[in-house]
Amino acid sequence: MKKLAGSIAILFLIFALFVPVSTAQIGMLGYGREVREGLFNGGIGITTIDQESFLTISLHPEISLGKFGLGLNVDLLYNTKTGQIRKKDWNETYDYLRMIRYIRYGWKGDNFYTRVGTLDAARLGHGFIMNYYTNEAEWDERKIGLALDINFGNYGFELMTSNLGRLEIVGGRAYIRPLRNILTVPVIKNLTFGATYVIDVDPDKNRETSANVSVYGGDVELPFLDSKILWTGIYADYAQINHFGSGKAVGFGIQLKNLMGLLHLETRFERRWLGKEFLPSYFDAFYEIDRYLPRENVGKTAILPLITEDTKGYFGELYGRILGTIHLIGNFQRLDNQPKSGILHLAATATKSIPGLAFQASYDKKNIETFKDVRTLDNRSVARVSVGYKIKPYLIFYMDYIWSFVLDETTDRYLPQERYQPRLALNYNFSL
């Protein structure tokens, strides 16, 4: 066990030294992939899906005009044997709407922020109920979701839904700072209380049943220091899965803000006390996949396996940005004395800092017990790695490796899908 902990700690530190953060409030932290510049990505390549080869023509422009952003996602796949376009991509009206990957105004952490379309890494509050949730678990079945945050100073809220076309997951967090206009004491006046509620109204994907799963909870946050260079604070969370168990967490965060334009660092750590029939971060990066697992393999909710006895655990996360161009993130959580309870999230982006090369990667893994679990891909993994050679500053040859999931319509289960995708990308930055 000590060797395992040491291996995980080393891996965690290597991959998770830095990542960007745009706000000092812990409740708003998170690594998003929203671009802050105009970007045109396009290219051609070969993709293999289920042992069939397709010629791929891709257009992925992202437009950023002030706080307004628009992302498009147009992929045309032509079968190399028949020459026909892949019918599954264009057999419903909803497929055409999905060409709009997202429309956004503002940034997560602003007083006003909204995003319609793909949700890459949705979080509510400190993430004890929803953390890094994505509604794009399957490439072929992307959903149009909504995120909306408004901060009025003394109070505010965060709202989300996974699918505007079909009511599925709906959640929100409301928070208040009751002492903000009463006290002049710098620390106490920023004391924040929050309440979160998230429900999946259709977890078994069957409208004829009345099954639903909901999680609710409360939180408190107290910043100690909030300057132009440094932020520190503590927080606590409580959550309850309706009709099941509950859990608690206490944590602290430290943020070193963009030191001389060279380095931005942030870390947080929390200790967790988890009751029977509970699961922290219930709505996470794997939720869209786990919710359709067969009933015999899961807990009473018929969605996710729950903790079978009272236990404790921990969660750690490190963010950062180097020279404003290299972005890395890593977080790891594990339960005390619980085999295969480790969950890992890693991400890295370096498209401008390495001469001649571009690199992007993300990796999620659950049920980790040994280092071998970390380095193998299976039905507990989601991964994407893109390595590019810059033929010209604006012309990049990429090789993509994608390990994701596809819905097997005969069994109504998500199965792992491996894709290799060479592509020639036009990458042009512009400002409007």
Helices and strands as residue ranges (DSSP letters): H 2-15, G 26-28, E 38-49, E 52-65, E 68-72, E 74-79, G 87-90, H 93-97, E 100-105, E 112-117, G 139-141, E 145-151, E 155-161, E 169-176, G 188-190, E 192-200, E 213-226, E 230-241, E 246-259, E 263-274, H 287-290, G 295-297, E 311-322, E 326-335, E 342-350, E 357-368, H 371-374, E 381-392, E 395-408, E 413-430
